[in-house]
Amino acid sequence: MSDNLGFAEKILFRPPSSRRMAVYNAVLGIVFGALTTFVLSPTSDLSLNIIGGAVVAFFFYLVPALLFSETVTRVGGLNRKWSYIITIIDQAVVFFFSLTVPFTETATEAWQVMWLALATVFAINFFLILASRGKRSMHWNLVYAAIYPVTVLAAFHVFIGRLVGIPRSLYLQNSVFFLISAFLLLLTIAIFDYLIRSNVELSFYEFSSNLLLKQEKALEGGAYTDVYHQSLRIDNGEELRYNVPWIHPGPVEGFGGGRLTSELITGDDFLLHVPSYHTIDLADPQDIDLFREPPGAEKSGEATRMLKHESGDFTLYGRRYSNGTAVFVENRNVDDYEPSIAYDLKEEFPELMLIDLHNQGRREGERWLQHMEKEAEELEEGVREIVERLEDEELKDYKAGFAGNHDYQALVEEVGDQRTVPPEENGARTPSLESDGVQSVVLLGIDGNDALEFMHDLVEELEHDRSLVFTTDSHENLLELASPREYTEEGLREAVEEAEEDLSDAEAGIGEELVEDVRVLGKDYEALITTLNIMARLLPITLMLYYVAIVFLIL
């Protein structure tokens, strides 16, 4: 799925507020009405004046949109924002076809253009209603889809049709186009649905309705496995808890563990991401609750310096606490990792916490590292070497400060021995503090997928001894595969500065538990991805062929 779909994301999956969408409907209706009057007045009896434009806008754009949106929202239970999106599409279609009327040579051709416009509106409405409501109450879905075109027909008859003597029976005869288009659409979706079900136990209706209405959906199949659940707890009077479940966020939206990051991040908790892949996505969104509370940890006021270690294309950062070791992995050419890589290292080093910084920038395509690859060996060897180096490091006084919210988290750490120098040594009247090789570290993270371009430059400008950037690898949003929130350089800089001001003596430690029998997607993830690829590539082609059939049927 492409990341270059920001506009579609905002319209379909992150629309403006209902009030703003209602304003858009009203403004577009007025504009389309005025332009339609201007276009059609030379070839019809429409008056080119304010009253004529108001009549067209009111009866052909505003009233149909209002009737449709209110009915499907209040009676059909459709999301109000989604109903406004559909009406904006309907208004645009009617306006587009009105532009073609002056190019028709006979009244019959104009009549056919009008019916093609209304059949197009009906088909769009029926498809989008099916996609959002599913197959329930199919007869009502047909009624809802017909509201806009039937209202336009009624207005047409009152202002034009009855004046030129068009009998009502002719409207009924042509209305059969609506039923035929509905039948063809259902047949098209049935074929499409069959192809989907051949790969995964998920229907088109289930996928589309849950996606568009942002509902949670448990996926079938998968496998049961035991999952590590760790935490990094830091307390300087207030406690910051990094939640570290050994599962992967995803697959997407409300499906399985798609909302893992946003669900686990709270005012006191943030998330760190373990090197992993979608085969250990949660299959059931309810299982997110298994990881909601970070495990308790024994904390101490000491830690080692953070070491940096290069191994092939990997840059590793590591720090040892009194009860465990945290190693941060950075490779901006790798998106995901075969889970067995991290699990094998965990088996070799039981007190290890392994974190994927996941701070590569946006780029086309993605790469996941498999266990058999040479780079995996480089990673494993690098982790072994940095863990051994950390064993030789002394534990020293530890300070920490932090700031953030549900969107981002900044942590500033200092490690180094401090001793009180008595007056007889420092020549002063009062004791003073002396630091021994204090090292400062900043760790800046966002709830998102792939680091923002300015984040690396930002932390480097702050001139700490170690500067780390991370993301949670969120899969909350379909099109960006990321958190839908937006971040600014100014906001992140202020978070780091606030964390620096919060710096004080602190205690830190790693907690761990084993969560048994967790259902993850396993190999079924590949079947799901195949299904999504089918939908992304085949659906537009299928709908295009369907519409071509409608055009030939009417014209």
N, C-alpha and C positions, 0 to 999 in steps of 0.2 A: 504494500500500500504506500502511496506517495505521501511525502511530507509537504508537497507544494500545493496544498488544498486549503489554505487558510481562509479564503473567502467562503467556500462551501462549508467549512467547519463553523464559521460564525453564523451562517444562515440556517443550516440544518441542525446543528448540534449545540450551538451556543447562541441562540437568537436573542435579540434585545428583549426588554421587559414587555409584558402584555400591553401596557399603556402605550409604549412607543410603537409597538406593532400596529395597534389600532389607529394611531396617528398616521402611520405609513399607508394603511389601507385607505383612509379618508383622503389624504393628499394625492395619492396615485389615482384614486377614483375621480377626483376633480380634474386633475391634469389630463388623464386619459379621456374624460368626457369632453373637455374643451378641444383637445386635438382631434378626436373622432368627429366632432361637429365641423371643425375646420376642413377636415379631409373629405367628408361626405357631402357637404353642402353644395358644391358645384354640380354633383350628379344626382341629387335627391331634393326632396321638398323640405329638408332640414333648414331652419333659419340660422344664418350665421350671426347670432347675437347672444347676449348673456343668458336670456331665457332658454334658447335652444340648447346651449351648452349645459345649463343647469339640469334640464330635463334628461339629456343623455347621461350625464354624470350620475344623477340620482337614480334613475330607473334601470340603467344598463350596467352600472358599476357598483354604486354604493348599496342600494337595497339588496341586490343578489348576494353581495359579500356579507352584509349584516345578517340576512336570513340564514345563510349557510353556516357562518361561524357560530352564531348563537344556538342554532339547532343542534349541530354536531357536538357542541360543547356541553350544553345543558341537558340534552336528551341522549346523545350518543356517547357521552363521557370522554370525548376526545380532548387532549391537551389544548388549552386555549391558544397558546403560542403557535402550536402546529396548525390549528385551524386558520389562523391569520396568515401563515405562510402559504397555505393552499389557496386562500382567496386572492392573495397577491399574484400567485401564478395564474389563477383564473382571469383576473383583470388584465394581465399582460397578454394572455392568449387572445382574448376578445379584441383587445386593442390591435394586436398584430394582424388579425384577420380583417379588421375593419379597414386597415391600410390597403388591402388587396382589392377591395370592392370597386374602387374607381377604375381598375384595370379590366373589369369584366365588361363584355360587350352586350350581353343580353340579361334580361331579368331572371332567366332560368339559371344562368351562371352565377349571378349574385345570390340567388336562393341556395344553390349548392354550396357556395362559399360559407354562407351563414350556417348551414347545417353541419358542414365540416368543422367550423369553429366550435359549435355547441357539442358535437360529438367528441371533439378533442378535449374540451373542458370536462365532459362527463367521464371520459376514459382516464384522464389525469386524476380526477377526484376519486373515482372508484379504486384505482390502483393505490393511491396514497392512503385512502381509508382502509383498504385491505391490509396494507403494509403496517398500519398503526393499530387497528382494532382486531386484526386477524379474521378468521372465518366465522366468528360468532355472529348471529343475527344477520345472515346474508341478505335477507329481503330488506332489512333496514339499511344496510350498506348501500344497496341500490337506490333507495329513497334519498339518502343523504347525498349521494353522488349527483342526483338529478336536480337538487334544489337550485343550484346556480343556473344551469342552462334552462330549466323550466321557467324560472323567474324572468330571465332575459326573453324567452319566447313570449311570455305573457305581455311584457312591455312592448315587444315588437308588434304583437297583434293589436294592442290598444292604439298605438301611435302610427302604425304603418299598415299592418296586414288587413285590418277591417276596412281601411280607407280604400285599398286597392282591390278588395273583394276576395281575399284568400279565405276559402272555407275552413272551418275548424277541423273538418274531417281530414284535410290534407296534413294538418299538424300531427294528428294521430297516426296517419300512415307513415310519416317520416320518423316518428318517435321509435319505430321498430329498429332504427339504426342504433339507438341506445342499448337495446336488449342484445342485438347482435354483437356490438362492440364489447358488452359485458361478458357474453359467452366466450368470445375469442380471447379476451383477457384471462378469464378463468382457465381456459384450455392452455394458454401460454404458461401461466403460473404453475399449472398442474405438471406440465412437462418439465419445467424448471425445478419444481419441488422434488420430482422423482430423481433428477440428477443429483440433487443435494443429499437426499436420503440414502442414496447409494454409497455415500462416503461417511456420513455421520448421522446419528439419531437426533436430528434437528431439522425442523421444517422451515421453509421460507417464512411462513407467517410468524412462527415463534421468534426467529432471529430478527426480522424486521420490526415487529411490534415491540419487543423488549429493547431493541436498540434505539428506536425513535422515541419511545416513551421513557427511556432511561430506567428500565426496571431490571431487577436482579433475576438471574436465571442460572440454575444449576445444570451443569452439563453431564450427560450420561457417560458411562464407561469409566476409563481411567484405571488406576492401580493404587493399592494401599501401601504406604511406606512409613517408616519412622523418620521424624524430622527434628533436627537440632533447633533449639530456640535459645538465642543468647541475648545478652544486653550489655551495654557499656554504661555504667552509672557514674555520674560525676556530681559531687556535692560540695558547694562552697558556702553553705548556709541555705541555699535553694538547690534543688536537685534537677539535673538534666539527665534524661534517660533515653539513650539510643536503643531502639528496638531492632533486633537483628534476627528475624526468622529465616531459616535456611530454605526458603521457597522463593519462587520467582513471581514478580507482579505480572498478572495477565490471566487469560489471554487479552481481553479488551473489555472496556466499559463495565457493565454489570454482569458480564458472563464470568462464571467461576471467580477467580481472585483478581479480576480486572481493577477493582477499586481497593486493592490491598493497601496501597500507600496512603490514600486519603482517609481510609478508615482507621489506620493505626497511628497516624500522626495526630497528636492532640496538643494542648497547650504546654504540657510537660514532656511529651514524648516526640522524638523524631525517628526517622528510619535510616538504617544503613543497609546496603544491598550486598548480598553474598554472590560471588561468581557462580552463575547458574544459567539455566536455559528454560524454555517454556515447557519442557517435559515435566517440570515440577511446579507448574501452575496449579493452584487449587482448582478442583472441579466444582466445588460447591461454595458459593459466597458465604454461607452460614459458618463455614469452617474458619473464616477470618477471626471469629471470636476466640478460637483456640490460641491465638497469638496476640491478643489484645493487651494483655498485661505483661510487661517485660519481666523476666525472671529477676529475683533478688540477687544481690551480690555483696560479698564481703569487701569493704573498701578500706584503703589505707591512704595516708598522706604522702606517699612516695611513688615515684615512677622513674623509669630510665629516660635518657634523652631519646628523641625520635631519630632513628638511623635511616639513611637513604642508601639503597642498594640497586645497582643496575644488573640486569640479567637478560641479554638479548634485547628485544624491543620492550621489555618490561622495566618499569621503574617501581621499586617497592619501598614503602615506608613502614617502619615498625617501631613499636614501643612496648616495653614489658612493664606490667603492673605487678603488684605483689602476688596476685592469684591468676595471672594469665598473660598472654601476649596477643596484641592486635597488629595485624599486618594488612596494609592498604595496598591494593594492586592497581597500577595505572598502565594502560596500553590503549592509545587512542586509535588503534586500528582494529580493535576487537570489541564487539558489542556484548556478546554473551559467551558463556563457557559451558561445556559439557559438565553436568553436576558431579560426576565421579571424580573430576580433578580436585575439587574442593574437599569432597568427602574422603578421598585417599589421604590428602594432607592432614585432615582432621584426625584420621585414624593414626597417623604417624606422630602427630603432635596433639595430644588430647586437650591441652590448655590453649589451643590456637583459636583465635577469632580472625577469619579471613574476610576482607572487605573489598568489593569491587567498586572503585571510585566512579566508574561509568561516566567519565567526564570528557568523552570525545565530542567533537562538534558535529553539527548536522551535515550529512552527506547522503548521496544516493546509495541505496542498497545497504546491506548489513552483513556482518560476518560473525559466526560463532565458532569458537575454538573447540576442536574435538580432541579427545584424550590421546589419540594416536599421532597427533601432529608434533613436529619438532618443537614448535613454540610452547606446547604444553610441557615438554620436558624442561625447557628453559625456565618456565614459571615455577615448576616444582623444585628445580635445583636452586633457583633464586630464593624461594621461601625457606628452604633448608639452611641456606647460607646466612640469611638475615636473622633467623631464629637462633642459630648458633652464635652469631655476633652479639645478639641481645643478651644471651646468657652470661657474657663476660662484662656486660655493662652494670654499673652500680645503680642502685635505687637512690634517688635524690629527692629533695623537697619538691613538692608539686603544687602548682597554682593553676587556677582555671577561672575563666569568665565566659559567660555565654549570653546570647540574646537571639531572639527570633520569634516566629509565630508558626501558624499552620502551613505557611508557604516556604519558609526558608529558615536556616539555623546557622548561626556563626558561633564557633568555639575558639577561644584563644587560650593557649596553655603556656606555662613557663615551668621549666625544670632546672634545678640547680641548687646546690647546698648553700644555705645561709647560716651564718653564725653571729651571735651577739658579741660585739667588740667592746670590752670594758673601757671605762674612761682612761685608765692608766696606759692603755695601748693606743687609743686614738687621739689622745691629747685634748679631749673635749671634756665638758662637765657631765655629759650624759652618755649612756651607751649608744652605739650605732649598729646598723646591720651591714654585713659584708657578704656579697654574693660570689659564688665560685662558679664561673663559666655558665651563667644562666642561658638556656636555649629557649627561644620563643617560637611557637607554632600557631598557625591559623588554619582552621578547618572550616570551610564555607560550603554549604550545601543547599540545594533547592529540591522541592518535590517536582520532579520533571524527568524528562528523558533526553539525555545529551546536554552538555554544558552550553550555556550561552557564550557567545564569542567574547564578550568583555570580561567574563569571570576570571579567566586565567591572568589577564593583564591587571585586573583589579587587585588580586591578592599579591601579585609580584610588586606592585607599587607600594604596598604597605610595609615592605622591608622586614618581614619576619624571617627567622632562620629557616623555617620550613613553611611552605604555602601549599595547601591541598584544597582542591575543588572536587565536589562530588555531587551526584544526583541520585535519586531514588529509583530510577528506571521505571517511572510510572507508566502504566498503560491504561490510564483512566479515560482517555479520549481516543476515539476510533481513528480519526484522520491524522492527527499529529502524533498518536501513540504517546501522549504526554499529558501532564496536568494542564487543564485549560487556563490556568492562571498566568498572569504576565508579571515579569520582574523587571525592575529598573536598576541601573548601575548605582544610582543615588541611594535607593532603598537598601541594597546589599552593603554598600559602603557604610551607611549609618548603622547597620546591624553589627558589622565588625567593630566599628568605633565604640558602640555601646558595650560589646563584649570586652573590649580592652579596658573600659572604665570599670567593668564588673570584676576584673581580675583580682583574686584574693586566694588565700590558702584554701586548698581543697583536698578532698579524698576521692579516689576513683577505684573502680574494680569491675571485673567481668563476671556476669552471672550466666548460668546455663541450665537448661532442662531438656529432656527428650520428650517430644510429643509423639505418641504412638498412634499407628493406624490412621494416618491422614490420607485422604483420597486426593491424588493428584492426577493430572491428565495423562502422563506417561506418553506412550506411543500414539494415543488418540489425538494428541495435539497436531500431529502431521495431517491426520484426516480432517481436522477442523480447518487448518490452514488451506488445505486443498479445496474445501468447501467455500471458504471466503474468496479464494482466487477465482473459483467458478462464478460466484456471484458478481465479483468485481468486473470480470471480463465478459461473461456471457449475458448478464442481465441487460446491459445497454443494447447489445445486438438483438436480443430477443424482443425487447420492447420496440426497437426500430422496425423490425419485420412486422410486428403486430400492427404498428401504426400505418405502415405502407398498405397493409391489407384493408384497414379502415378507409384510407384515402381512395383506393380503387373501388371499394364498395359504394362510397357516396358519390364520387365523381364519375 
